[in-house]
Amino acid sequence: MRPAGAVLRGLVGGGRQAAAVAPNLSRTCTRHLPCGSAASVQRRGLAGGWESAPAIGALGLPEAVSYRAVDAGTAPSLGSAQIDEPLDMDRFRTVTELAAELIRRIAAAVEDAERTGVFPDISGARPLVDRALGMAPEVSLEELTTLAEAFERGRLRLPMRDLLPFVFAKLDAVAASEAAGAGGQSAQAVACCVRLLTSYGRGSLFAGELFEFLSSRLASMAATELSTYVYEAGRHGLRCRHYSDGAMLKAVELAPRMSPDELLRTWQGFVRFSRDRERFYVAALPKVKASLGQLTPQQLILVLRAARDLKRLGSFIDLHAQVCTELIVKMDELTVNEAAHAIAQCTHHAKYRAQAQGLVRAVEQRWRRTEDLSALRVVEVVDALETLASWGMKPLDLVDRLEGILIERKVELQYSGNVTLWVSAVQSLAKMEHANAKWPLVVLEMARDQHFVGRISFFQQCELANALGRLRLFDEAVYRNIAEAIVSDITLFREDAQDMALVLWSYASAGFFHEALFERCYDRLLGFMEEETLDLARRNTQQSVIQLAWAFALAGFHQRHASFAALLDYAFFTELDSKARPTMVRRLMQLSDAVALEAPVAAQNCQFPEKLEDARTNPRARQLLSLDPVGNAALMGDLRATLAELGWQYNAFYVPDPTSSCYVDLSLEPQFGKKVGLLFPGNFDLVSSGLPGEAKPSQESGPLVLTQRLLHLRGWSITVLDSDRWSKLGTLDDRRRFLESIAAAC
């Protein structure tokens, strides 16, 4: 059993009868064209068929079903609710009577189908369609409009298409009459054309000549006609943008005289390019603000979208806040889809008022109480995750339910026309620091296929790499695919170096130094330096250069390239003020320590050797080092208890010297007289490798490897001890022998 509304498609009910009608209708149209019209039809491209426009409204939502003719091989094998009432064709003298009868029969067929649950069949109306099209050449434009509306009611797209040549012939006659100085029919023609725009828009058919005819008669339009014209132009998107642009000044003129419904129809028609139609929105703002309390949730969401797009104007920030308040009040009236559309217009922005965050929290609470969220589309789920992440909200129980929808519809996301969705979702989860999320693992599996990585843009590839790095996920095949894709478009890195810094930070943090990626990025960065395009006065650029120098140091570039001294000049050129992020202070301390121990020549060639030294010894850097927590506090506590039981001496959080950028978690030097130390890695020191089912061991992160390098250069023998390894030592003697073996190997 199928819902009647979902299956009422085709010409006159589907099957062989429907398929047989189409060629007859096409021949009828050509045969009955007035003299000279065939050339006109050919000129307009009617002979080759009509281009079908998706019926997408200004909010990006479908506003009409896209109907198609069902061919003879695809008729559903269901029962039919037929109208067997015989037709007396002689009693229909006018097209208006035919249209009324057609509408009556369509309504009766659908009602009968809904009652019986079988496929509706309106094949009994086929003679009406044939008769109406046969009479079309001799009837008025008003009657043709009525007939088109009847066809639209019955979802009869092919008859609607075949009716257009007759409509255009009438419009040509009106234009010729106007050119001859007799313009009495112009007003009626404009009214009919507006009605036809509505019918063909609902039927997902694009008729450019209707817009062309009306575009030269905007001055004579009333508010109702203009609002419909703009609305229908907005429905067809880019192909009608020039028509919308031409109507903007007239809409500004009529805005004060429009009713609320007319105003909102115009508002919706312009909303896709609202920034370019700012004058209309400013003119419409007073009336819209005055009527907010009477608007439906759908209309409020429409207003919210324009307010978001025009947030550079203070009055629209106020409007945004007021609409958010109204939606919070009407939260129980919103469907889950409407709630998703609402918060999609509330992604965090510094200008937004508290009401925007309040709306997001209200939707979050509403969804938590809602048992079934399966009605959400994948794009709505992704938008919701992005909005929650932008406000720093981490409702992980709700997030797990949302990502469950994404996992369930993985195939839809893989092959969606919007190739950014799967990347945007993992990026939002990374911002939430949701390390246990399951969708990133699905993305990891998808990205093993170079095809999926290649489909997304260069900057989305950079964002994907950064998201995986933040989630501490690593897969060699995935990282290699992303690196190869980025290298192929390396010149797209911008001169502020921010994207490059995010990518190389991710690779350095994972301890995966893709040679081609790092070499090409290094060359690109040197090019920026030679061209003097890096603006170190900008905080973001300064931090990006520091991040890059740190990443290249982890990859050993300071030991291989003499030009690294020039990069140090840029990294240490600007003094870090008291507002500098602690992460940047740590990066400079680690960078200067690595250069001093591993590449002293580069330190000598730097223009600011005193700054390199100060980065390791200044009070703020030393304080931050002392505040750094141990990676695995529970394991360290267990070790200290064991050492106390053994009666051994030790030092915890031992800093080797006053210039060291790292410390030994637990030093056994007091017990053995040798520089023997232990490091206890935590979640941020290890990187998950591969997929869960592959059972690959976690690998040490880049910063943890750097710490070991620096401690080794200071003469320390370091053992990285994790909880699994320690827990296998069940007795005190086992643990004592293990610690003694570490000291003996030093």
C-alpha positions in Angstrom: 0.0 0.0 0.0 1.3 3.4 -0.9 0.2 6.9 0.1 -1.9 8.4 -2.7 0.0 11.7 -2.7 3.3 10.0 -3.4 2.2 8.0 -6.4 -0.1 10.3 -8.2 2.3 10.9 -11.1 2.3 10.7 -14.8 0.2 12.0 -17.6 -3.3 10.6 -16.8 -2.7 7.8 -14.4 0.3 5.9 -15.8 0.5 2.7 -17.8 -0.1 2.2 -21.5 -3.0 4.6 -21.7 -0.9 7.5 -20.3 2.0 6.6 -22.6 -0.3 6.7 -25.6 -1.5 10.2 -24.9 1.8 12.0 -25.0 2.6 11.8 -28.8 -1.1 12.6 -29.6 -0.9 15.7 -27.5 2.3 16.9 -29.1 0.9 16.4 -32.6 -2.3 18.2 -31.6 -0.3 21.3 -30.4 1.6 21.5 -33.7 -1.4 20.9 -35.9 -3.6 23.6 -34.3 -1.0 26.4 -34.1 -2.1 29.6 -35.8 -0.4 30.6 -39.1 3.2 31.5 -38.5 3.3 30.1 -35.0 5.3 27.0 -35.9 8.3 29.1 -36.7 7.8 30.9 -33.4 7.6 27.6 -31.6 10.8 26.4 -33.2 12.5 29.7 -32.4 11.7 29.3 -28.7 13.0 25.7 -28.6 9.6 24.0 -27.9 10.2 21.4 -30.5 13.0 19.9 -28.5 11.1 19.6 -25.2 11.1 21.7 -22.1 13.7 22.1 -19.4 12.4 21.0 -16.1 13.3 23.2 -13.1 13.5 21.8 -9.6 10.8 23.2 -7.4 13.1 24.5 -4.7 11.9 27.4 -2.6 14.1 30.2 -1.3 14.7 28.3 2.0 16.2 25.5 0.0 13.3 23.2 0.6 11.2 21.4 -2.1 8.0 23.2 -2.7 6.5 20.9 -5.3 6.8 17.3 -6.3 8.9 16.8 -9.4 6.4 14.8 -11.6 7.4 12.7 -14.5 5.6 10.7 -17.1 5.4 7.0 -16.2 6.2 4.9 -19.3 4.5 1.7 -20.2 6.9 -0.6 -18.5 6.8 1.0 -15.0 3.1 1.1 -14.2 2.5 0.0 -10.6 0.8 -3.4 -10.3 -1.7 -2.2 -7.7 -5.5 -2.1 -7.8 -7.0 1.1 -9.1 -9.7 3.4 -7.9 -11.3 4.3 -11.2 -14.0 6.7 -12.1 -16.2 4.8 -14.4 -18.8 7.5 -14.9 -19.3 7.8 -18.7 -18.3 11.1 -20.3 -20.7 13.0 -22.5 -18.1 15.2 -24.4 -20.8 17.1 -26.3 -21.9 18.9 -23.1 -18.6 20.6 -22.6 -18.7 23.8 -24.7 -15.9 25.7 -23.1 -12.5 25.0 -21.8 -13.6 26.3 -18.4 -16.2 23.6 -18.2 -13.7 21.0 -19.2 -11.2 22.2 -16.6 -13.9 22.2 -13.8 -14.8 18.6 -14.7 -11.2 17.6 -14.9 -10.5 19.0 -11.4 -13.7 17.3 -10.1 -12.6 13.9 -11.4 -9.0 14.3 -10.1 -10.3 15.1 -6.6 -12.7 12.2 -6.6 -10.0 9.8 -7.8 -7.6 10.9 -5.1 -10.3 10.8 -2.4 -11.3 7.3 -3.4 -7.7 6.2 -3.4 -7.1 7.5 0.1 -10.2 5.7 1.3 -9.4 2.3 -0.3 -5.6 2.5 -0.1 -5.0 1.6 -3.8 -3.3 3.4 -6.7 -5.4 6.3 -8.0 -6.3 6.1 -11.6 -7.7 9.1 -13.5 -7.4 7.5 -16.9 -11.1 8.2 -17.4 -10.2 11.9 -17.7 -8.0 11.3 -20.8 -10.7 12.4 -23.2 -11.0 15.6 -21.3 -7.3 16.3 -21.7 -7.5 15.5 -25.5 -10.6 17.7 -25.9 -9.1 20.6 -24.0 -5.9 20.6 -26.0 -7.9 20.4 -29.2 -9.9 23.5 -28.2 -6.8 25.4 -27.0 -6.0 27.3 -30.2 -9.4 29.0 -30.3 -9.7 30.0 -26.6 -8.6 33.0 -24.7 -5.5 33.5 -22.5 -7.8 33.5 -19.4 -9.2 30.0 -20.4 -5.7 28.7 -21.1 -4.7 29.8 -17.7 -7.6 28.0 -16.1 -6.8 24.9 -18.1 -3.1 25.0 -17.0 -4.2 25.3 -13.3 -6.4 22.2 -13.8 -3.5 20.3 -15.3 -1.3 21.3 -12.4 -3.9 20.1 -9.9 -3.7 16.7 -11.6 0.1 16.6 -11.9 -0.2 16.4 -15.7 3.2 17.8 -16.6 3.2 16.8 -20.3 -0.1 18.4 -21.1 1.1 21.5 -19.2 4.2 21.5 -21.4 2.1 21.0 -24.6 -0.1 23.9 -23.6 2.7 26.4 -23.6 2.9 27.0 -27.4 -0.7 28.3 -27.3 0.1 30.5 -24.3 3.1 32.0 -26.1 1.0 32.6 -29.2 -1.5 34.6 -27.1 1.3 36.6 -25.5 2.8 37.4 -28.9 -0.6 38.7 -30.0 -0.8 40.9 -26.9 2.7 42.2 -27.6 1.8 43.0 -31.2 -1.4 44.7 -30.1 0.6 46.9 -27.7 3.1 47.7 -30.4 0.2 48.9 -32.6 -1.0 51.2 -29.8 -3.9 49.0 -28.5 -2.9 48.0 -25.0 -6.3 47.2 -23.5 -5.4 43.5 -23.0 -2.1 44.1 -21.2 -3.4 44.2 -17.7 -5.4 41.0 -18.1 -2.4 39.3 -19.8 -0.1 40.3 -16.8 -2.6 38.8 -14.4 -2.8 35.6 -16.4 0.9 35.3 -16.7 1.3 35.6 -13.0 -1.1 32.8 -12.4 0.7 30.7 -15.0 4.0 31.3 -13.3 2.5 29.8 -10.1 1.1 26.8 -11.9 4.3 26.0 -13.8 6.4 26.6 -10.8 4.3 24.1 -8.8 4.6 21.7 -11.7 8.4 22.0 -11.8 8.4 23.5 -15.3 10.4 26.5 -16.3 8.9 28.8 -18.9 11.3 31.6 -19.6 9.0 33.4 -22.0 6.5 34.1 -19.1 9.2 35.8 -17.1 10.4 37.6 -20.2 6.9 38.9 -20.9 6.4 40.1 -17.3 9.9 41.6 -16.9 9.0 44.4 -19.4 5.7 45.2 -17.6 6.9 45.5 -14.0 5.7 49.1 -13.8 2.1 48.1 -14.2 2.1 45.3 -11.6 0.2 45.5 -8.4 1.8 44.4 -5.1 0.1 40.9 -5.3 1.4 40.3 -8.8 4.9 41.5 -8.1 5.2 39.4 -4.9 4.2 36.3 -6.9 6.6 37.2 -9.7 9.5 37.6 -7.3 8.6 34.5 -5.4 8.5 32.4 -8.6 11.8 33.8 -9.8 13.3 32.9 -6.5 12.0 29.3 -6.9 14.0 28.8 -10.1 17.2 30.2 -8.5 20.2 31.4 -10.6 18.4 31.0 -14.0 16.0 33.8 -12.9 18.4 35.9 -10.9 18.4 38.7 -13.5 14.6 38.9 -13.4 14.7 39.2 -9.6 17.3 41.9 -9.9 15.1 43.8 -12.3 12.2 43.7 -9.9 14.1 44.9 -6.8 13.5 48.6 -7.2 9.8 48.1 -7.9 9.6 45.8 -4.8 11.2 48.6 -2.7 8.6 51.0 -4.0 5.6 48.7 -3.2 6.9 47.3 0.1 5.1 49.9 2.3 1.8 49.0 0.6 2.2 45.2 0.7 0.2 43.0 3.0 2.2 40.8 5.4 1.7 37.7 3.2 2.8 39.6 0.1 5.7 41.0 1.9 6.9 37.6 3.0 6.4 36.1 -0.4 8.7 38.8 -1.8 11.0 38.3 1.1 11.3 34.6 0.3 11.8 35.2 -3.4 14.8 37.5 -2.7 16.3 35.6 0.2 18.7 33.4 -1.8 20.7 36.5 -2.7 19.6 38.7 0.2 22.9 40.6 0.5 22.3 42.0 -3.0 18.7 43.0 -2.2 19.5 44.8 1.0 17.4 47.8 0.0 14.2 45.8 -0.1 14.9 44.2 3.3 15.6 47.5 4.9 12.3 48.9 3.4 10.3 45.8 4.5 11.9 45.7 8.0 9.4 47.9 9.9 6.3 46.0 8.8 8.0 42.6 9.3 9.0 43.5 12.9 5.5 44.7 13.7 4.0 41.4 12.6 6.5 38.9 14.2 3.9 37.8 16.8 1.5 36.7 14.0 3.9 34.7 11.9 4.0 31.0 11.7 7.2 29.1 12.6 8.0 28.6 8.9 7.7 32.3 8.3 9.8 33.1 11.3 12.6 30.8 10.0 12.4 32.6 6.7 12.8 35.9 8.4 15.7 34.5 10.5 17.6 33.5 7.4 17.6 37.0 6.0 18.5 38.4 9.4 21.5 36.1 9.5 22.6 37.1 6.0 22.4 40.8 6.8 24.0 40.7 10.2 26.4 43.5 9.3 23.5 45.8 9.8 22.6 46.5 13.5 18.9 46.6 12.8 19.0 43.0 11.5 21.0 41.8 14.6 18.0 43.1 16.6 15.6 41.3 14.2 17.6 38.1 14.6 17.3 38.3 18.4 13.6 39.0 18.3 12.9 36.1 15.9 14.9 33.8 18.1 12.8 34.8 21.1 9.6 34.1 19.1 10.8 30.7 18.1 11.8 29.8 21.7 8.2 30.7 22.7 6.8 28.6 19.8 9.3 25.7 20.3 6.6 23.1 20.9 5.0 24.0 17.6 8.1 23.2 15.6 8.7 19.9 13.9 12.2 18.4 14.3 13.0 19.5 10.7 11.9 23.1 11.4 13.9 23.2 14.5 16.9 22.1 12.5 16.3 24.8 10.0 16.1 27.4 12.8 19.4 26.6 14.5 21.1 26.4 11.1 20.6 30.2 11.0 22.2 30.6 14.5 25.8 29.4 14.0 27.9 31.3 16.4 28.9 34.9 15.5 30.3 37.5 17.7 27.5 40.0 16.9 24.7 37.7 17.8 22.8 38.3 21.1 22.2 35.8 23.8 18.8 34.9 22.3 20.6 33.0 19.4 22.4 30.7 21.9 19.1 30.4 23.8 17.4 29.1 20.7 20.1 26.5 20.1 19.8 25.4 23.7 16.0 25.2 23.5 16.3 23.0 20.4 18.9 20.8 22.1 16.6 20.3 25.1 13.7 19.6 22.8 15.6 17.0 20.8 16.8 15.3 24.0 13.2 14.8 25.0 12.3 13.5 21.5 12.6 9.8 21.1 12.6 9.6 17.3 14.9 12.0 15.3 14.9 9.9 12.2 12.8 12.5 10.3 15.9 14.6 10.1 17.7 14.7 6.7 21.5 14.2 6.7 22.1 17.9 5.7 20.0 18.9 8.7 22.0 16.6 11.0 25.3 18.1 9.7 24.1 21.6 10.2 22.9 20.9 13.7 26.3 19.4 14.6 28.0 22.5 13.1 25.8 24.9 15.1 26.3 23.0 18.4 30.1 22.9 17.9 30.2 26.6 17.0 28.8 27.5 20.4 31.1 25.2 22.3 28.2 22.9 23.3 29.0 19.2 23.9 25.7 17.3 24.6 27.4 14.0 23.8 24.3 11.9 24.4 22.4 13.9 21.7 25.5 14.1 19.5 25.8 10.3 19.5 22.2 10.0 18.4 22.8 12.5 15.6 25.9 10.8 14.3 24.0 7.5 14.5 21.7 8.9 11.8 24.8 9.7 9.7 26.2 6.2 10.1 22.9 4.7 9.2 22.8 6.8 6.0 26.4 6.4 5.1 25.8 5.6 1.5 23.6 8.7 1.0 26.5 10.8 2.4 29.1 9.1 0.3 27.3 9.8 -3.0 25.5 13.0 -2.1 25.9 15.9 -4.5 27.0 18.0 -1.5 30.4 16.4 -1.1 31.3 18.6 1.9 28.8 17.0 4.3 30.9 14.1 5.5 33.9 16.4 6.1 31.8 19.0 7.9 30.4 16.4 10.2 33.8 15.1 11.3 35.1 18.7 11.6 32.2 19.5 14.0 32.9 16.4 16.1 36.6 17.4 16.3 35.7 20.9 17.6 33.7 19.1 20.3 36.8 17.0 21.1 34.5 13.9 20.9 37.3 11.4 20.9 34.9 8.4 21.2 32.7 9.5 18.2 32.1 6.7 15.7 31.5 8.8 12.5 35.2 9.8 12.2 36.0 6.1 12.0 33.5 5.8 9.1 35.2 8.8 7.5 38.6 7.2 8.0 37.4 4.1 6.0 35.9 6.3 3.3 39.0 8.4 2.9 41.1 5.3 2.2 39.6 5.6 -1.3 41.4 8.3 -3.1 38.2 9.0 -5.1 36.4 10.4 -2.1 39.4 12.6 -1.0 39.7 13.9 -4.6 36.0 14.9 -4.7 36.3 17.5 -2.0 38.0 20.9 -2.4 41.6 21.7 -1.5 40.6 23.6 1.6 38.2 20.8 2.7 41.1 18.4 2.4 43.0 20.7 4.8 40.1 20.7 7.2 39.8 17.0 7.0 43.5 16.6 7.9 43.1 19.0 10.8 40.0 17.3 12.1 41.7 13.9 12.1 44.6 15.4 13.9 42.5 16.9 16.6 40.7 13.6 17.1 44.1 11.8 17.3 43.1 9.4 14.6 45.8 8.1 12.2 45.7 5.8 9.2 48.7 5.8 6.8 46.7 5.3 3.7 44.3 8.1 4.6 47.1 10.5 5.5 48.9 9.6 2.3 45.9 10.2 0.2 45.2 13.6 1.7 48.9 14.6 1.4 49.0 13.6 -2.3 45.9 15.6 -3.0 47.2 18.7 -1.2 50.6 18.5 -2.9 48.9 18.5 -6.3 47.4 21.9 -5.5 50.1 23.2 -3.2 49.9 26.7 -4.7 46.5 27.2 -3.2 47.9 27.7 0.2 47.2 31.3 1.2 49.8 33.8 2.1 48.7 34.0 5.8 49.9 30.4 6.1 47.1 29.4 8.4 45.8 26.5 6.3 49.4 25.2 5.9 50.0 25.4 9.6 46.9 23.4 10.5 47.8 20.6 8.0 51.4 20.3 9.1 50.4 20.4 12.8 48.2 17.4 12.2 50.8 15.5 10.4 53.5 16.3 12.9 51.2 15.5 15.8 50.6 12.1 14.3 54.3 11.6 13.8 53.8 11.0 10.0 56.2 13.1 8.0 55.1 12.8 4.4 58.2 13.8 2.5 56.7 15.4 -0.5 54.1 17.3 1.6 56.7 18.7 4.0 59.2 19.6 1.3 56.7 21.3 -0.9 55.2 23.2 2.0 58.7 24.3 3.1 59.4 25.6 -0.4 56.1 27.4 -0.4 56.7 29.0 2.9 60.2 30.2 1.8 58.5 31.7 -1.2 56.2 33.7 1.0 59.3 34.9 3.0 61.2 35.9 -0.1 58.2 37.8 -1.4 57.7 39.4 2.0 54.0 38.6 2.0 53.8 37.3 5.5 52.3 40.0 7.7 53.7 39.2 11.2 51.7 42.1 12.7 48.7 39.9 12.4 48.4 37.5 15.4 47.0 34.6 13.4 49.9 34.8 10.9 52.5 35.1 13.7 51.0 32.0 15.4 50.9 30.1 12.1 54.6 30.7 11.4 55.5 29.5 14.9 53.4 26.4 14.4 55.1 25.7 11.0 58.6 26.2 12.4 57.7 23.7 15.2 56.3 21.2 12.8 59.4 21.4 10.5 61.6 21.0 13.6 59.8 17.8 14.5 60.4 16.6 10.9 64.2 17.4 11.4 64.3 20.3 8.9 66.4 22.4 11.3 69.2 19.8 10.9 68.9 19.5 7.1 68.4 23.0 5.7 70.6 26.0 6.3 67.6 28.2 5.4 65.9 27.1 8.6 67.7 30.0 10.3 65.6 32.4 8.2 62.5 30.7 9.3 63.6 31.1 12.9 64.0 34.9 12.2 60.3 35.0 11.3 59.2 32.8 14.2 61.0 34.9 16.8 60.6 38.3 15.1 57.6 39.5 17.1 57.6 39.5 20.8 54.8 37.4 22.4 52.7 39.6 24.6 51.0 38.5 27.8 47.8 37.6 25.8 49.7 35.1 23.7 48.2 31.6 23.9 50.0 29.2 26.3 50.3 26.8 23.3 52.4 29.3 21.4 54.7 29.8 24.4 55.2 26.1 24.7 55.8 25.8 21.0 58.6 28.4 21.1 60.1 26.8 24.1 60.2 23.4 22.5 61.4 24.9 19.2 64.3 26.8 20.7 65.3 23.8 22.8 65.3 21.5 19.8 67.4 23.9 17.8 69.9 24.6 20.6 70.5 20.8 21.2 70.1 19.4 17.6 71.1 22.3 15.3 73.3 24.8 17.2 74.5 26.2 13.8 71.0 27.3 12.9 70.7 29.0 16.3 73.9 30.9 15.7 72.8 32.0 12.3 69.5 33.3 13.6 69.2 37.1 13.9 67.7 36.8 17.4 69.8 34.3 19.4 68.9 36.0 22.6 65.2 35.5 21.9 65.9 31.8 21.4 67.5 31.6 24.7 64.8 33.7 26.4 62.1 31.4 25.0 63.5 28.6 27.2 64.2 30.6 30.3 61.6 33.3 30.7 59.4 33.0 33.8 56.2 32.4 31.9 57.6 29.5 30.0 59.0 27.9 33.1 55.7 28.4 34.9 53.8 26.7 32.1 56.2 23.8 32.1 55.6 23.4 35.9 51.9 23.4 35.3 51.9 20.7 32.6 50.1 17.6 33.9 51.4 14.1 33.7 49.9 12.1 30.8 48.6 9.3 33.0 48.2 10.4 36.6 46.6 7.1 37.7 49.6 5.1 36.4 52.1 7.4 38.0 50.3 7.1 41.3 50.5 3.3 41.1 54.3 3.6 40.3 54.9 5.9 43.3 53.0 3.5 45.6 55.1 0.6 44.3 58.4 2.5 44.8 57.3 3.4 48.3 56.6 -0.2 49.0 60.0 -1.2 47.7 61.6 1.6 49.7 63.3 3.1 46.6 64.2 6.7 46.1 62.8 8.7 43.1 62.0 12.2 41.8 58.7 13.0 40.3 58.2 15.7 37.7 62.0 16.1 37.4 63.3 18.9 35.2 66.8 18.0 34.0 68.1 21.6 33.8 66.8 25.2 33.8 66.6 25.4 30.0 64.8 22.1 29.4 61.4 22.3 27.6 60.3 19.0 29.2 60.5 17.0 32.3 60.9 13.3 33.3 57.6 12.1 34.8 59.4 9.8 37.2 63.2 9.8 37.7 65.0 6.8 39.2 68.4 8.5 39.3 68.4 8.8 43.1 68.0 5.0 43.3 70.5 3.9 40.6 72.8 6.8 40.2 72.1 6.9 36.5 69.8 9.0 34.4 66.9 6.6 34.2 63.5 8.0 33.6 59.9 7.0 32.9 57.2 8.7 30.8 53.5 7.9 31.3 51.7 8.7 28.1 48.0 9.7 28.3 45.3 10.1 25.7 47.0 13.2 24.2 50.3 11.5 23.8 49.1 8.5 21.8 47.4 8.4 18.4 44.9 5.7 17.4 46.1 3.8 14.4 43.7 2.3 11.8 40.2 1.0 12.3 39.0 -0.7 15.5 38.5 -4.0 13.8 42.2 -4.1 12.7 43.5 -4.1 16.3 46.5 -2.0 15.5 48.4 -0.7 18.5 48.4 3.0 19.2 51.5 4.9 18.2 53.4 7.6 19.9 52.5 11.2 18.9 55.0 13.6 17.4 55.4 15.7 20.6 56.0 12.6 22.7 58.8 11.5 20.3 60.3 15.0 20.5 60.3 14.9 24.3 62.2 11.6 24.1 64.7 13.1 21.6 65.4 16.1 23.8 65.8 14.0 27.0 68.1 11.5 25.2 70.3 14.4 24.1 70.6 15.4 27.8 71.9 11.9 28.6 68.7 10.3 29.8 67.5 6.7 29.2 63.8 7.0 28.8 61.2 4.2 28.9 57.6 5.0 27.8 55.4 2.9 30.1 51.7 2.5 29.5 49.0 1.0 31.7 48.6 -2.3 29.7 52.3 -3.1 30.1 52.4 -2.2 33.8 49.2 -4.1 34.6 50.7 -7.4 33.3 53.3 -7.2 36.1 51.1 -8.8 38.8 53.5 -9.2 41.7 55.8 -6.8 43.5 58.8 -9.0 42.5 57.8 -8.8 38.8 57.6 -5.0 39.1 61.0 -4.8 40.9 62.7 -6.9 38.2 61.1 -4.8 35.5 62.4 -1.6 36.9 65.9 -3.1 37.5 66.0 -4.2 33.9 65.3 -0.7 32.8 68.2 0.6 34.9 70.5 -2.2 33.7 69.8 -1.4 30.0 70.9 2.2 30.5 
